[in-house]
Amino acid sequence: MPNFIRTYTESPEFSAKYKAAREEANPGRNAGNEDLKYWRESYPPTVKELVILYFFPLLQLR
């Protein structure tokens, strides 16, 4: 699943639509900020994210 998300968000069609929508929402803000695409690869998950991702589904099974 993460590979699908990564390849989909790196596609040129999605990238152009995303940039246009972001520029329309915040004119002039984050202009040319290309490192957002690699944010998840460059930072490890936080403790809060780990708790939500791993322990919350276990609680749902009760």
Residue pairs with C-beta under 8 A, 6 or more apart in sequence:
8 14
9 15
9 18
9 37
10 37
22 30
23 31
30 36
35 42
45 53
